[in-house]
Amino acid sequence: MNRYRSYILFFLLLIQGFTSIARADGPSADIRERYPFAVTFVREDRVDSLIRYADTDLVPIIFKRDKTDLLLPNALLDSVVDVCNRIFRDSDIHPAYVWIGGSASPEGPYDHNVWLGKTRAKRLYDYLMAHATVPDSLIRIDNLCEDWNTPLRLLAEADFPHKAEVLQIYRTESDNAVRKKKIMAIDKGVTWEYLIDNQFRPARNARMVIVCTYPRVVEPVAPAQPVAITGQKPAPMEPVLRLVPQAEALRYNFIAVKTNLAALGLLVANLGVEFSFADHFSLDLPVYYSPYDITDTFRVRILGTQPEVRYWFNSIRPGDGHFVGVNGTVAGFDISFPGNSRRFQDPEHALWGAGISYGYALNFGAEKRWGLEFNLGVGYFNYKYDTFANRDNGPLLKTSGTVHQWGITRVGINLTYKWWRTKKQRATRHIKY
């Protein structure tokens, strides 16, 4: 009997100690009441250790099966936007980052589910960027790929044929591909179709949480008085060490081919290649080549290029949205127009120049491969030219000196096709709970 009384007293003292710390280490009750939804609070020295969030803090935005479009209007999204706008104006709160994850339910090919996960996360990211006051630098996005864990609670609570067998496979088979095959083999796929229609829906989501910090303040706790314990002494409580695989970071690279429709309107053939080489940067390499006469008096003969280094404001997906660029120009030319009595040609002295530009890229289609890109640049040109009479074998009329010209140097209305690639960054962290 004395031994049990000692155990009870030991745990009461332990609970008292934890309670004293909890009162001093955490957000105030007022702050927690103001933000009970979509916000989680962590100690500032553990902000990067938070990988799994409490269910009450996570906000799941559900998608239709195999779809990536947000269902609008959506009251839940409106509530998330309201919380974001309030919390980033609240001087009492210290936002660390906004975490967004995207996932797919287990049916379907794995590669397609990876694409669904990253695209759903991107849709929620785009919506927050368009409607909420959230700095882009504070966004973290994870591709959660196939989500087997979210439907597990529904499976445990539901009543359906072969439930025990499904749960046994769920909990004992760690290889998702093998797990899928085993469940699909039950009663020739009838149970699998039931799960797709009734239990997997919550896994088709993009989820988010606003992670905020609070300072570590620990009030001193009076040491407990020694307690005489008879019998075997309880083992000391040690922190649990778990291995938690971190989800794939969602970052995109791209390679694109393109043609400038504005140049095509002048019957100048052109083709360009662009590729990203960092989170914000890409290199655009267009080539213009038009070796032919359109008519006897109308020609736009050009051989040139305008390489440009671009900075994309979208750090998650360079190649989408707004950008600014620094470019150079090198070109040879032989130009004349109907109704003009003169033809202008470079005297083996190529035109060269430099400038800056601004543009916007809009991608569309199921995988955002096709796109339109609008670009306008200004800067400096340096060139010389000879003037000829605009007729066959027209004589040389004059030779210009060096021309220095400031003005519009680049106009682009590009039709593009992109290949997207994700940069996979996986790590396993040791987290103490």
Sequence and secondary structure as in RCSB ss.txt:
>XXXX:A:sequence
MNRYRSYILFFLLLIQGFTSIARADGPSADIRERYPFAVTFVREDRVDSLIRYADTDLVPIIFKRDKTDLLLPNA
LLDSVVDVCNRIFRDSDIHPAYVWIGGSASPEGPYDHNVWLGKTRAKRLYDYLMAHATVPDSLIRIDNLCEDWNT
PLRLLAEADFPHKAEVLQIYRTESDNAVRKKKIMAIDKGVTWEYLIDNQFRPARNARMVIVCTYPRVVEPVAPAQ
PVAITGQKPAPMEPVLRLVPQAEALRYNFIAVKTNLAALGLLVANLGVEFSFADHFSLDLPVYYSPYDITDTFRV
RILGTQPEVRYWFNSIRPGDGHFVGVNGTVAGFDISFPGNSRRFQDPEHALWGAGISYGYALNFGAEKRWGLEFN
LGVGYFNYKYDTFANRDNGPLLKTSGTVHQWGITRVGINLTYKWWRTKKQRATRHIKY
>XXXX:A:secstr
 HHHHHHHHHHHHHHHHHHHHHHHSS  HHHHHH  SSEEEEEGGGGGG  S  TTT EEEE  TT  S  SS H
HHHHHHHHHHHHTT TT  EEEEEEEEEE S S HHHHHHHHHHHHHHHHHHHHHHS   GGGEEEEEEEE  ST
THHHHHH   TTHHHHHHHHHH   HHHHHHHHHHGGGGHHHHHHHHHTSGGGSEEEEEEEEEE           
     SS        EEEEE  EE  EEEEEEEEEHHHHHTT  EEEEEEE SSSEEEEEEEEEE SBSSSS EE
EEEEE  EEEEES SSSTTSEEEEEEEEEEEEEEEE TT SEEEE  S  EEEEEEEEEEEEEESTTS EEEEEE
EEEEEEEE  EEEESSTT  EEEE   EEEEEEEEEEEEEEEEEEEE     EEEEE 
